Amino acid sequence: MNAALHVCQPGYESFLAKEAGVAPEKTGPGWVLGGPVPEDLCFAHLSLVAPRELTGRSVNALAWAAADAFAESARGERFDAPWPFLVEEAGLPGLARRAKGVEEECLARLRAKMSRVAKLAVPGRPAPGPARGLFVYAADFDRLFVSREAVGWGPRRMADDPQAPSRSYLKAEEAYGVLGREPAPGETVVDLGAAPGGWSYSAARRGARVTAVDNGPMKGGGLHPGIVHRPEDAFKFAPQAPADWLFCDMVEDPERVAGLLEDWLARGWCRRFVVNLKFGRRDPLPLLRRARALRGRCAVLKVRHLFHDREEFTLVGERAADA
C-alpha cells in the first residue's frame, strides 16, 4: 500500500482530506487514508507512511501480526539507539482498551522474539519530523494499519497545571513543542487578549517578562509576579520596544487577528509568535491559505490544529530577519 494514513482529531477528517488534496480511499473517526505525505499538514497529528493493513479476530492475533511484521522488516537492521513504538486508535467507543491490549501483547511478543531490540522501544508519539520505528493504528476492533515510518506533525496531549487560570494554557504548552522553542528567562512576551491569563502564566513560569494586554481581569496564575497587566484594547496596543514573543488567543474574527499578526511582523514588533485563529463553523481552508502566505515574512512558520484546539488552529513561527 503506497497511500499514507493521516491521523487527526475526530470530526476534522474532511478538512484534512481537502488539505492533503486527496479523495480518501477510506476514512474513519480520526483518520484519512489516501495520497502520499505532503511537505506540510495542519490538520494531521501523525502520518503513517505506506502502512500495511492487518486483520485479526482477537487482541493476540492483531498484536502478533504487528510484531511479526516488524520483526520481518527489521531483519538485518541495526538498532543502536532508542526507537519509537506507538499504538493509537480511532475514535470508537471501547477501542482504546483494545488498543492498549494490543500494545502490551505486541511488546511482549517483541521481547520474546528480539529482546535487545525491544528494550530500546520508547512508547509515545515521536518528535516532530520523520521517524523510524513501529507505528500501529487500530482503525477498528479487527483491523490495524502498521508502518515502520511516520511523520510527526507536533500535536500531543499536555499535562494540566492547577495554577493555570484557563484550559487555553494547554495550547501554549503544546505550541512550544511544535516550534521547538519556548520562552526563556528574561525574554519579553506581549500577550494580546490575555485574560484570564493562561498563556501569560505559561511564559511567566519559565522566567519570561510578560505584558498582558486585556480589558478583562487576570485570575489565578495570571496574577504571577512576572506578569504586568495592561487594561487596554489589544488591537490598538503598540509596544515600546520589539518583543521576543507575541502571544494572541482572542475570541475575535480570525481575519482580523490574522491582520494583526501581519501588522506586527511588518513593523518588526516581535521575533517569535504563537497566535490562535478561531475559524468556528466556516470552511477553514481559505483562512489556512492566508496563514501560510506569511511564509514570505517568516524564517519559520508552522500552522497546526493542536490536540487541545477545537474549531481553531494555531500559528507558531519566527520572523525573518530581513522581513
Secondary structure, 3 states (H helix, E strand, C coil): CCCCEEECCCCCHHHHHHHHCCCCCEEECCEEECCCCCCCCCCCCEEECCCEEEECCCHHHHHHHHHHHHHHHCCCCCCCCCEEEEEEECCCCCHHHHHHHHHHHHHHHHHHHCHHHHCCEEECCCCCEEEEEEEEEEEECCEEEEEEEEEECCCCCCCCCCCCCCCCHHHHHHHHHHHCCCCCCCCEEEEECCCCCHHHHHHHCCCCEEEEECCCCCCHHHHCCCEEEECCCCCCCCCCCCEEEEEECCCCCHHHHHHHHHHHHHHCCEEEEEEEECCCCCCCHHHHHHHHHHHHHEEEEEEECCCCCCCCEEEEEEECCCC
